[in-house]
Amino acid sequence: MEEKSNSIWKAGFMYGAILGLILIIYTVILYVFNQDFNKVLRYVGFLIMAIMVFYGAKSYRDNYLDGSINYGRALGISMIIVLVGAIISSIYFLIHIKAVDPDYMVKLLAETEEQLLNKGLSDEQIELSLEMQKKWTKPGLMLAFGIIGSAFWGFIISLITSIFVKKQGDPYQSAMQDIEE
């Protein structure tokens, strides 16, 4: 089981870029169908991430490591995929709210206000909450929180998918290879 040099980075960047592009397409689809704030459909993004992380790590295992991988390495490749995908999709999201949907922040604040009204908060509490949200929705902070949030949830997904990707090699072959060396 000999790993080709830099294959973890090559595979991680490739599958991470694919994940990022898929998430961009998904964002555009949500925008086109005016489902930006649909909470149920937001969870589909996590499902997309889980599928791509699993597929990318499994492909890395099968194509670069001769079909066997330990849990730590599966987690490592999964996190590279997640981080690359998170950076690409978060950068696009900033472009999206600046160029494609410049009214996104207005819609976000209206959605937040509606949710707070449904919770029965007073007008003063709603105003205070909206002012706080405006402070946290600066482009740099949104980019950082987008990447950090995706990395956090991607880590949870990676912990789970790595369980299913790990596959120990043939112990007899490993022992024989050690003896030959």
C-alpha positions in Angstrom: 0.0 0.0 0.0 2.1 2.8 -1.2 0.6 6.3 -1.5 1.5 8.3 -4.5 3.2 11.6 -3.5 0.9 14.5 -2.7 -2.1 12.4 -3.6 -4.0 13.4 -0.5 -3.8 17.0 -1.5 -4.5 16.4 -5.2 -7.6 14.3 -4.4 -8.7 16.6 -1.6 -8.5 19.7 -3.8 -10.2 18.0 -6.8 -13.2 16.6 -4.8 -13.3 19.8 -2.7 -13.6 21.9 -5.9 -16.3 19.6 -7.1 -18.1 20.0 -3.8 -17.8 23.8 -4.0 -19.2 23.8 -7.5 -22.1 21.6 -6.6 -22.9 23.9 -3.6 -22.7 26.9 -5.9 -25.2 25.3 -8.3 -27.4 24.4 -5.4 -27.3 28.0 -4.2 -28.3 29.3 -7.6 -31.1 26.8 -7.8 -32.5 27.9 -4.4 -32.3 31.5 -5.6 -34.0 30.8 -8.9 -36.9 29.1 -7.2 -37.0 31.7 -4.4 -36.2 29.2 -1.7 -33.2 31.0 -0.1 -34.7 30.9 3.3 -36.3 27.4 3.2 -34.9 25.7 6.3 -35.7 22.2 5.1 -33.9 22.7 1.8 -30.9 24.1 3.6 -30.3 20.7 5.1 -30.1 19.3 1.6 -26.7 21.1 1.4 -25.5 19.0 4.3 -26.6 15.9 2.5 -24.8 17.0 -0.6 -21.7 17.6 1.5 -21.9 14.2 3.2 -22.3 12.4 -0.2 -19.4 14.2 -1.8 -17.2 13.7 1.3 -17.9 10.0 1.3 -17.5 9.6 -2.4 -14.2 11.6 -2.4 -12.7 9.8 0.5 -13.7 6.4 -0.9 -12.3 7.3 -4.3 -9.1 8.4 -2.7 -8.9 5.1 -0.8 -9.6 3.0 -3.9 -7.5 5.0 -6.4 -4.5 6.1 -4.4 -4.2 3.7 -1.5 -5.0 0.3 -3.1 -8.3 -0.1 -1.4 -7.3 0.4 2.3 -7.3 3.4 4.5 -7.3 4.0 8.3 -9.8 6.2 10.1 -7.3 9.1 10.6 -6.4 9.3 6.9 -10.0 9.1 5.9 -10.8 11.9 8.3 -7.9 13.9 6.9 -8.9 13.6 3.2 -12.5 14.3 4.2 -11.5 17.6 6.0 -9.5 18.7 3.0 -12.5 18.2 0.8 -14.8 20.0 3.2 -12.4 23.0 3.6 -11.8 23.5 -0.1 -15.5 23.2 -0.8 -16.3 25.6 2.1 -13.9 28.2 0.8 -15.1 28.0 -2.8 -18.8 28.1 -1.9 -18.4 30.9 0.8 -16.5 33.1 -1.7 -19.3 32.5 -4.2 -21.9 33.3 -1.6 -20.3 36.8 -1.1 -20.3 37.3 -4.9 -23.9 36.1 -5.0 -25.2 38.6 -2.4 -23.3 41.4 -3.9 -23.9 40.9 -7.6 -26.6 38.3 -8.2 -29.0 39.1 -5.3 -28.1 42.5 -3.9 -31.4 42.5 -1.9 -30.4 39.4 0.0 -29.6 41.2 3.2 -32.9 43.1 3.1 -34.7 39.8 2.7 -32.6 38.2 5.4 -33.5 41.0 7.9 -37.2 40.7 6.9 -37.1 36.9 7.4 -35.5 37.4 10.8 -38.0 40.0 11.8 -40.9 37.7 10.9 -39.4 34.9 12.9 -38.9 37.1 15.9 -42.5 38.4 15.7 -43.7 34.8 15.6 -41.8 34.1 18.8 -43.7 37.0 20.4 -40.8 39.3 21.2 -41.5 43.0 21.9 -40.7 45.7 19.3 -37.7 46.8 21.4 -36.3 43.3 21.5 -36.8 42.9 17.7 -35.0 46.1 17.0 -32.1 45.2 19.2 -31.8 41.8 17.5 -31.9 43.3 14.0 -29.3 45.8 14.9 -27.0 43.0 16.3 -27.6 41.0 13.1 -26.7 44.0 10.9 -23.3 44.2 12.8 -22.6 40.5 12.1 -23.5 40.6 8.4 -20.4 42.4 7.1 -18.8 40.7 4.1 -15.6 39.7 5.9 -17.4 38.3 8.9 -19.9 36.5 6.6 -17.0 34.9 4.7 -15.2 33.9 7.9 -18.4 32.5 9.6 -19.4 30.7 6.3 -16.0 28.9 6.3 -16.0 28.2 10.0 -19.6 27.0 10.0 -19.1 24.8 7.0 -15.8 23.4 8.5 -17.6 22.7 11.8 -20.5 20.8 10.2 -18.1 19.3 7.7 -16.0 17.9 10.6 -19.1 16.3 12.1 -20.0 14.8 8.7 -16.4 13.7 8.2 -16.3 12.0 11.6 -19.3 9.9 10.5 -18.4 9.2 6.9 -14.9 8.2 7.8 -16.3 5.3 9.8 -17.8 3.9 6.6 -14.8 4.7 4.4 -12.1 3.2 6.6 -11.0 -0.2 5.4 -8.1 -2.1 6.8 -5.8 -3.8 4.4 -4.9 -7.5 4.4 -2.8 -8.0 7.6 -1.0 -10.9 6.1 0.2 -8.9 3.1 1.3 -6.0 5.4 3.3 -8.4 7.6 4.9 -10.0 4.5 5.8 -6.7 3.1 7.4 -5.7 6.4 9.4 -9.0 6.4 10.6 -8.4 2.8 11.8 -4.9 3.7 
